[in-house]
């Protein structure tokens, strides 16, 4: 079935596989399945809508509505929601059921928004943290700062989507790594700087698409090698001389980064997609998966489509940021099964249109419940009552055109420019407001420090940086926004002999994302064998792209 997206107007296909999945996940209401209609938005617009409900990196100071103390929050202080410190939110001395209300008919989303505004929400999602107050969407963070979407990490700074990782700063999608700076898509690596798509590499800088490489600089597509410069073998002494020449100097690193950018532009061949240990998979950055369609940055998933940033999933479509999900649709930040149109729900099943519910089953339109069953709008019902009421609400939603749609972006508790959606689908303030999306104009007074200095006034060499640099704010030359350095990251820079960053952390994140290919697939032909391939390299791009078989023959 060919469908025109109601948001952007582009056409997209709703395939037989999609239709079979929708039949499979149809919720059972009163012993009968209730059909979910085909999507009205294209995959990109569906992703954008979900990501507009996830603010990871923009944190505020706000007053806890439970304790009255100042807390760190992903919610803007002016946002009309009730926000609790996580410790207060998890306590049993308040009851989310006390906010329950009857369904009054009419529009579901409007009534749900009213409930969402009065039921307390946790200021951040930061579980099992130790000295990591400024981390969000984190589980098991220790001694970390402004790192998000993390699991089991220690001494990490300004990083996003990292697992089992230690002593890193400014990295994106790295797993089982230690002592990294400005790295992207690395696994099982140690002591790397400015490297991308590397696996099992040690003590190197400016590497791309390398595996098993040690003590090397400026290399690409290299395998199981040591002491190389620009893919050519050198002596240990030559390597050490080149490495020491960088000298922790910002000006020398800037020149090196220009050389690395030129290397990336001109190195001979590109892999069509980064898919490893997988079968019948389409997308990019896919590891140990089977039967995958149009997915990006996923691991250990099976029979899934249109996923981003997901681990351990089976039979899911249109989901973002889960770690353990089955038979789920249009949901984000979840662990569970048969969850449709949900946000931040964990260890739950058979939820419809719920937010921040934990350990719940068979709930509809609920917020912040724990270990509940057969609830609607935070009110308890018998199984029979739940079945009857849910059926009536769905019938009304079908009539209103709401059934089968995710929560509207206009109802997001976050300004659009605070969310991940703005990183992947950037909009101007005017465009966002025209669409009715929330937007916030940010001031520069967030960095509380003894004055602000220009980035170009910082010492060139890390060896010349005084300890009191952490007492001042640095003004980003690109965004004009001030940012602070902290003592722990300064120690890491000194350990790794790298210069101080000159750009705001959010700008650095944006630039890392820009180095990755877009989450979009095109058809083109392998430059070697001429067979048709799917790739994230658009046909008009100049790179030489090989299919997987030809690429492996070339590099091994």
Secondary structure, DSSP 4 states (H G I P E B T S, - for coil): -EEE-TTT--EEE--HHHHHHHHHT-EEETTEEEPPPPPSS-HHHHHHHHHTT---S--EEEE-TTT--EEEESS-TTSSS-EE-HHHHTSSSS-GGGG-----SS-HHHHHHHHHHHS-EES--EES-BS-TT-EEEEEEES-BS-EEEEEEEEEES-EEEEEEEEEEEEEEEES-EEEEEEEEEES-EEEEEEEEEES-EEEEEEES-BS-EEEEEEES-BS-EEEETTEE--HHHHHHHHHHHTTBHHHHHHHHHHHHHHHHH-S-EES--EES-EEEEEEEEES-EEEEEEEEEEEEEEEEEEEEEEEEES-EEEEEEEEEES-EEEEEEEEEEEES-BS-EEEEEEES-BS-BS-EEEES-BS-BS-EEEETTEE--HHHHHHHHHHHHHHHHHHT-TTPPPPGGG-SS-GGGSHHHHHS---HHHHHHTT----PPPSTT--SS-EEEGGGS-SBGGG--GGGGGSEEE-TTT--EEE--HHHHHHHHHHT-PPP-S-HHHHHHHHHHHSPPS--EEEE-TTT--EEEESS-TTS---EE-HHHHHHHH-
